């Protein structure tokens, strides 16, 4: 996401010490940590509400159907349907 080399990180720290001052940095980092913690909680609460809404309205099948992961593809480039355990048991009996 954010790739900083050691030199870049040291430059940022040096500029922060000069601009903000060494006495103010701990308070600034504490406040920044609180903001990040609140944002993480908001993200968690939003995803939790979304999950609860999906379960309340029986939309779990819809959620599973909208899967953005890569689907398995055969040699012809067609999407391969995954077999359910009950389907595979039926197929084994017909051999």
N, C-alpha and C positions, 0 to 999 in steps of 0.2 A: 504494500500500500504506500507507505512513505519510506523510501530508502534513503537513509542518511549515512554518509561515511563518517568515520571518526573525526576527520578534519572539519567537516561541515558542522558536526555536532559541537565541537570545541569552539568554533567560530560563533555559533549561535549563543552558547553559554557566555563567551567573552562579551559579546554585544549586550546581552541581557544584564550582565553585571555592571557594565558601564552605563547603560541607559536607565535601568531600574534601580540599581544599587544593591549591594550585598545584603543589607538589612531587610529589604522588602521582598526578596525572592522567596523565602519560606512561606510567607503569607499568601503570595501570589500562587505558588504551587498548591497550597492547601485549598484555596478558592477554586483553582482549576480542577483539582481532584473532586471537589464537591459537585461541580458542574457536570463532569464526566459521569459521576455516579448517578446523578439525577437523570441524565440522558439515557443511561443504561436501564434505569428503572422504568422510564417512560416507554422505551422500546419493549421491555418485558411486559409491561401492563397492556400495551396495545396488542401485542401478539397473543397474549392470554385472552383478551376480550374477543379477538377474532376467532380463536379456537373455540371459545365458549359459544359464540354466535353460530358457528358452523355446526357444533354438536346439538345445540338447541333446535335448530331448524332442519336437522337431518341432512346436512349438505356435505357430510364426510366423503360420500362417493364422488361428488363434484370436485371436491378438493383433491382427491386422489387422482381423478381424471385429468386435472390440469397439472401435469407434471412436467417441469421444464428440464428435467434431466434427459440425457441423450437416450433415445430408444434403440434397442438392438435391431440391426439391419442385416438382411441376408445378402448373398452375392449379387442379386439383381437390384439391390438398393431399396427393396420393399421392407416395411416395418414388420418385424416378426412379433406375432401375438404371444404373450406369455400364457402358459397353461396354468390353470388353477389346479390345486391338488386333487379335487374331485374329477376333473377332466382327465388328468394323467392316469388315474386309477381305472377309469372307464376304457381308456385307450390300451392299457396293458391287458385287460381282459379279452379284447378282440383279436389279439395276435395269435 
